[in-house]
Amino acid sequence: MHTHDEDYLLKDIQEEELLDLADLFKMFADSTRIKILYSLWAGEKNVTEICDEIEMNQSAVSHQLKALKNAKLVRSKRDGKAIIYSLADEHVKTIIAMGKEHIEE
């Protein structure tokens, strides 16, 4: 069935936006990145706290934090010598919540 909504979507999204959207969803295709996002769900943490919570080494976590930051899913701020990470915005929670809801259907 062909709906009016499909016409709207295909007509109005640019190729570059499609590629950006695909790149965004690739960020959710890695269980370590998902664990990090869940770890930050409750609030800000430094790398050590994230590592302790998800039981992974700092090298692996730092690598994935960089990818999440580049994708604008995570933000960071300096607090003295420490770097504090948090979810970039409420959209990140919405994407995760909707994905979780979908798999639980």
C-alpha atoms as an extended CHARMM CRD file, in Angstrom:
* protein
*
       105  EXT
         1         1  MET       CA              0.0000000000        0.0000000000        0.0000000000  PROA      1               0.0000000000
         2         2  HSD       CA              1.3510000000        3.4080000000       -0.9750000000  PROA      2               0.0000000000
         3         3  THR       CA              0.5560000000        6.1590000000        1.5050000000  PROA      3               0.0000000000
         4         4  HSD       CA              0.8270000000        9.9030000000        1.2770000000  PROA      4               0.0000000000
         5         5  ASP       CA              3.3970000000        9.8110000000        4.1190000000  PROA      5               0.0000000000
         6         6  GLU       CA              5.8020000000        7.7470000000        1.9690000000  PROA      6               0.0000000000
         7         7  ASP       CA              5.6190000000       10.3220000000       -0.8560000000  PROA      7               0.0000000000
         8         8  TYR       CA              6.4310000000       13.0620000000        1.6340000000  PROA      8               0.0000000000
         9         9  LEU       CA              9.4010000000       11.2120000000        3.1040000000  PROA      9               0.0000000000
        10        10  LEU       CA             11.0550000000       10.1680000000       -0.1400000000  PROA      10              0.0000000000
        11        11  LYS       CA             10.5590000000       13.5280000000       -1.7880000000  PROA      11              0.0000000000
        12        12  ASP       CA             11.8200000000       15.6390000000        1.0780000000  PROA      12              0.0000000000
        13        13  ILE       CA             14.9130000000       13.8380000000        2.3460000000  PROA      13              0.0000000000
        14        14  GLN       CA             18.2190000000       14.5800000000        0.6330000000  PROA      14              0.0000000000
        15        15  GLU       CA             20.8110000000       11.8860000000       -0.1440000000  PROA      15              0.0000000000
        16        16  GLU       CA             23.1940000000       13.4950000000        2.3440000000  PROA      16              0.0000000000
        17        17  GLU       CA             20.5490000000       13.3000000000        5.0690000000  PROA      17              0.0000000000
        18        18  LEU       CA             19.9660000000        9.6180000000        4.2790000000  PROA      18              0.0000000000
        19        19  LEU       CA             23.6830000000        8.9400000000        4.6490000000  PROA      19              0.0000000000
        20        20  ASP       CA             23.8150000000       10.8980000000        7.9220000000  PROA      20              0.0000000000
        21        21  LEU       CA             20.8290000000        8.9480000000        9.2230000000  PROA      21              0.0000000000
        22        22  ALA       CA             22.4740000000        5.6420000000        8.2940000000  PROA      22              0.0000000000
        23        23  ASP       CA             25.6650000000        6.7550000000       10.0880000000  PROA      23              0.0000000000
        24        24  LEU       CA             23.6460000000        7.6880000000       13.1680000000  PROA      24              0.0000000000
        25        25  PHE       CA             21.9860000000        4.2910000000       13.3190000000  PROA      25              0.0000000000
        26        26  LYS       CA             25.3620000000        2.5760000000       12.8770000000  PROA      26              0.0000000000
        27        27  MET       CA             26.2900000000        4.0540000000       16.2580000000  PROA      27              0.0000000000
        28        28  PHE       CA             23.5670000000        1.9010000000       17.8210000000  PROA      28              0.0000000000
        29        29  ALA       CA             24.8790000000       -1.2490000000       16.1170000000  PROA      29              0.0000000000
        30        30  ASP       CA             27.5710000000       -1.9090000000       18.7180000000  PROA      30              0.0000000000
        31        31  SER       CA             26.7440000000       -3.3970000000       22.1310000000  PROA      31              0.0000000000
        32        32  THR       CA             29.6250000000       -1.5600000000       23.8480000000  PROA      32              0.0000000000
        33        33  ARG       CA             28.3110000000        1.7790000000       22.6350000000  PROA      33              0.0000000000
        34        34  ILE       CA             24.7980000000        0.8440000000       23.7980000000  PROA      34              0.0000000000
        35        35  LYS       CA             26.2030000000       -0.0850000000       27.2370000000  PROA      35              0.0000000000
        36        36  ILE       CA             27.9640000000        3.2880000000       27.4450000000  PROA      36              0.0000000000
        37        37  LEU       CA             24.7810000000        5.1500000000       26.4950000000  PROA      37              0.0000000000
        38        38  TYR       CA             22.8170000000        3.1900000000       29.1140000000  PROA      38              0.0000000000
        39        39  SER       CA             25.5330000000        3.9510000000       31.6700000000  PROA      39              0.0000000000
        40        40  LEU       CA             25.1120000000        7.6710000000       30.9780000000  PROA      40              0.0000000000
        41        41  TRP       CA             21.2950000000        7.4670000000       31.0460000000  PROA      41              0.0000000000
        42        42  ALA       CA             21.1870000000        8.2790000000       34.7800000000  PROA      42              0.0000000000
        43        43  GLY       CA             23.6420000000       11.1520000000       34.5290000000  PROA      43              0.0000000000
        44        44  GLU       CA             27.2020000000       12.3260000000       34.0720000000  PROA      44              0.0000000000
        45        45  LYS       CA             30.1750000000       10.0310000000       34.5940000000  PROA      45              0.0000000000
        46        46  ASN       CA             33.9040000000       10.0370000000       34.0100000000  PROA      46              0.0000000000
        47        47  VAL       CA             35.6370000000        7.2940000000       32.0170000000  PROA      47              0.0000000000
        48        48  THR       CA             36.6270000000        5.3220000000       35.1370000000  PROA      48              0.0000000000
        49        49  GLU       CA             33.0400000000        5.2530000000       36.3740000000  PROA      49              0.0000000000
        50        50  ILE       CA             31.7940000000        4.0960000000       32.9730000000  PROA      50              0.0000000000
        51        51  CYS       CA             34.4990000000        1.3990000000       32.8010000000  PROA      51              0.0000000000
        52        52  ASP       CA             33.5900000000        0.1250000000       36.2770000000  PROA      52              0.0000000000
        53        53  GLU       CA             29.8920000000        0.0480000000       35.4860000000  PROA      53              0.0000000000
        54        54  ILE       CA             30.1280000000       -1.7730000000       32.1540000000  PROA      54              0.0000000000
        55        55  GLU       CA             33.1780000000       -3.8320000000       33.1610000000  PROA      55              0.0000000000
        56        56  MET       CA             35.3780000000       -2.9110000000       30.2250000000  PROA      56              0.0000000000
        57        57  ASN       CA             38.8870000000       -1.5040000000       29.9190000000  PROA      57              0.0000000000
        58        58  GLN       CA             39.5360000000        2.1920000000       29.5290000000  PROA      58              0.0000000000
        59        59  SER       CA             41.0870000000        1.8850000000       26.0800000000  PROA      59              0.0000000000
        60        60  ALA       CA             37.9600000000        0.2690000000       24.6050000000  PROA      60              0.0000000000
        61        61  VAL       CA             35.6040000000        2.6530000000       26.3910000000  PROA      61              0.0000000000
        62        62  SER       CA             37.5870000000        5.7540000000       25.3830000000  PROA      62              0.0000000000
        63        63  HSD       CA             37.5880000000        4.6160000000       21.7510000000  PROA      63              0.0000000000
        64        64  GLN       CA             33.8030000000        4.2040000000       21.7540000000  PROA      64              0.0000000000
        65        65  LEU       CA             33.2510000000        7.4780000000       23.6390000000  PROA      65              0.0000000000
        66        66  LYS       CA             35.1510000000        9.2790000000       20.8910000000  PROA      66              0.0000000000
        67        67  ALA       CA             32.8900000000        7.7090000000       18.2370000000  PROA      67              0.0000000000
        68        68  LEU       CA             29.7570000000        8.5980000000       20.2500000000  PROA      68              0.0000000000
        69        69  LYS       CA             31.0130000000       12.1520000000       20.7050000000  PROA      69              0.0000000000
        70        70  ASN       CA             31.7320000000       12.5140000000       16.9650000000  PROA      70              0.0000000000
        71        71  ALA       CA             28.1780000000       11.3060000000       16.2960000000  PROA      71              0.0000000000
        72        72  LYS       CA             26.8860000000       13.9850000000       18.7240000000  PROA      72              0.0000000000
        73        73  LEU       CA             25.2710000000       11.3650000000       20.9610000000  PROA      73              0.0000000000
        74        74  VAL       CA             27.5720000000       12.1120000000       23.9150000000  PROA      74              0.0000000000
        75        75  ARG       CA             29.0860000000       15.3710000000       25.1150000000  PROA      75              0.0000000000
        76        76  SER       CA             32.0180000000       16.0130000000       27.4000000000  PROA      76              0.0000000000
        77        77  LYS       CA             33.2420000000       18.7380000000       29.7040000000  PROA      77              0.0000000000
        78        78  ARG       CA             36.4240000000       19.1710000000       31.6730000000  PROA      78              0.0000000000
        79        79  ASP       CA             36.3030000000       19.1250000000       35.4600000000  PROA      79              0.0000000000
        80        80  GLY       CA             39.8440000000       19.7730000000       36.6510000000  PROA      80              0.0000000000
        81        81  LYS       CA             41.8740000000       16.9080000000       35.2270000000  PROA      81              0.0000000000
        82        82  ALA       CA             38.8460000000       14.6890000000       34.6710000000  PROA      82              0.0000000000
        83        83  ILE       CA             36.5960000000       14.6610000000       31.6160000000  PROA      83              0.0000000000
        84        84  ILE       CA             32.9320000000       14.1940000000       32.4290000000  PROA      84              0.0000000000
        85        85  TYR       CA             30.6430000000       12.5690000000       29.8530000000  PROA      85              0.0000000000
        86        86  SER       CA             26.8810000000       12.8320000000       29.4620000000  PROA      86              0.0000000000
        87        87  LEU       CA             24.2180000000       12.0780000000       26.8760000000  PROA      87              0.0000000000
        88        88  ALA       CA             24.1190000000       14.8940000000       24.3450000000  PROA      88              0.0000000000
        89        89  ASP       CA             20.3720000000       15.5070000000       24.6480000000  PROA      89              0.0000000000
        90        90  GLU       CA             16.9660000000       13.9520000000       25.2610000000  PROA      90              0.0000000000
        91        91  HSD       CA             16.8310000000       12.6490000000       21.6680000000  PROA      91              0.0000000000
        92        92  VAL       CA             19.3850000000        9.9830000000       22.6110000000  PROA      92              0.0000000000
        93        93  LYS       CA             17.1020000000        8.6970000000       25.3750000000  PROA      93              0.0000000000
        94        94  THR       CA             14.1410000000        8.7530000000       22.9700000000  PROA      94              0.0000000000
        95        95  ILE       CA             15.9850000000        6.7120000000       20.3230000000  PROA      95              0.0000000000
        96        96  ILE       CA             17.0850000000        4.1000000000       22.8780000000  PROA      96              0.0000000000
        97        97  ALA       CA             13.6480000000        3.9410000000       24.5180000000  PROA      97              0.0000000000
        98        98  MET       CA             11.8990000000        3.5120000000       21.1640000000  PROA      98              0.0000000000
        99        99  GLY       CA             14.3580000000        0.8020000000       20.0970000000  PROA      99              0.0000000000
       100       100  LYS       CA             13.8540000000       -1.0390000000       23.3850000000  PROA      100             0.0000000000
       101       101  GLU       CA             10.0870000000       -0.7470000000       23.0510000000  PROA      101             0.0000000000
       102       102  HSD       CA             10.2940000000       -2.1310000000       19.5040000000  PROA      102             0.0000000000
       103       103  ILE       CA             12.2820000000       -5.2420000000       20.4600000000  PROA      103             0.0000000000
       104       104  GLU       CA              9.9690000000       -5.9520000000       23.3970000000  PROA      104             0.0000000000
       105       105  GLU       CA              6.8220000000       -6.0910000000       21.2040000000  PROA      105             0.0000000000
